[in-house]
Amino acid sequence: MSIDVASHFPPDGKAELERTVAAHMRAIKGSHILQIADEVRALKRSGRRVADFTVGDFASSEFPIPDVLRQKIAEAIDAGETNYPPAPGTPELRNAIARFYDQSLGLAYPTESVIVASGARPVLYGTWRLFVEPGDRTLSFVPAWNAGYYADLTGARHTFVPTTPETNFHPTVAQVADNIPGMSLLSLTSPSNPTGTMIDRDVLGGIAEAVVAENKRRTSGRPLMMIYDQVYWMLRAKERPHYNPVSLVPAVAPYVVQVDAISKCFAATGLRLGWAVMPSYLAGRMSMLIGHVGAWAPRPVQTATAWFLEHPEDIEIYETKMLEGVFARLNKLYDGLMGMKARGLPVDAVRPQGGIYLSFRVDLIGRGFDTNEAIRKALLEDASVAVVQFQAFDLAADTGWFRMSIGAIGLDAIDEALERLESTLVRWLARDKRSA
């Protein structure tokens, strides 16, 4: 006979949670994006046909991982490579990443600078843990992915500085220079999630110079460190080169942790392999953290990725096809929205530059809608189009801007979504005119 364990729980679980859980965990927030994704999945289970532009993931039917990577993973498993890997990553993979950065980005880091983990998230969180103590001041520019959650988890006093579409939703050099005094950590991303935009060369170079200058002014105490999240750097439009702060200003190298992964560039989100590239004298602490929480990438995936990174011709073949698929979708969305704008509908978008995202605006705040959340829900209900508002990326203002992610949707579904979206907007405008 089984014991009914739940009958022994306190009757008021919410009160018991408040009494039991540590303060920093009582304050933790769940992902708004995943909440929206759960809502969309529930609608799909009910039989609704929804154009899902929410989660930054890939449907394997649309974007499969490289065939050769799949083959090499299977070979590694068959060869018995199913035991624990070393905490910092296998030597073969760390060497391959260092050579890959040298050949692709012109950055000759020592192998000891590379720390491998189960995706980019552990090394992102690890960077916050390395450099941020409770009460330290930290900085990011919004909209941007997840900095607020990491600030909460580390007890930081975080500053969000809003950006605008006029600067491609990236900060200006002046915004960075004005805000970094007294900061412990600065977070930057390019190509950006959620905006699908890339930072300009002169801006990134100016930011790197500002970081170097700030640290020269600090004659004592800890330096200002910088996260440079470039997980999407291989996914970019042909006319948009990717820039790296260390390439532009080598003197900033002691203060930069670069975060990367196979998750996006190889559509391999579920394989869970990412890495940090950082000053080698700091890497040991990151390795200890990864080891203590067991955030190792699976050994077969490490073995296969090490082989793949050493074969640039295979990477080029895969990336050429993937970029065609990504930008066919992004450009179809952009062109469709710009067509609606030309026909007088209240929409806008930023031309796709990098990543798998499109910045999309419905300019109806104050015209039948008071919040982005109200617009999001109405788009889902009336047009069966699921998007994520920029509030999920810490932008406070209700400006009508949303993220559309294309990794899990086909071209035909985009055509259908655009048709539904246009007819919905036409109905909304007609309703607004009648009520005026």
Secondary structure, 3 states (H helix, E strand, C coil): CCCCHHHHCCCCHHHHHHHHCCHHHHCCCCCHHHHHHHHHHHHHHCCCCCEECCCCCCCCCCCCCCHHHHHHHHHHHHCCCCCCCCCCCCHHHHHHHHHHHHHHHCCCCCHHHEEEECCHHHHHHHHHHHHCCCCCEEEEEECCCCHHHHHHHHCCEEEEEECCHHHCCCCCHHHHHHHCCCCCEEEEECCCCCCCCCCCHHHHHHHHHHHHHHHHHCCCCCCCEEEEECCCCCCECCCCCCCCHHHHCHHHHHHEEEEEECCCCCCCHHHCCEEEECCHHHHHHHHHHHHHHCCCCCHHHHHHHHHHHCCHHHHHHHHHHHHHHHHHHHHHHHHHHHHHHHCCCCEEECCCCECCEEEEEECCECCCECCHHHHHHHHHHHHCEECEEHHHHCCCCCCCEEEEECCCCCHHHHHHHHHHHHHHHHHHHHHHHHHC
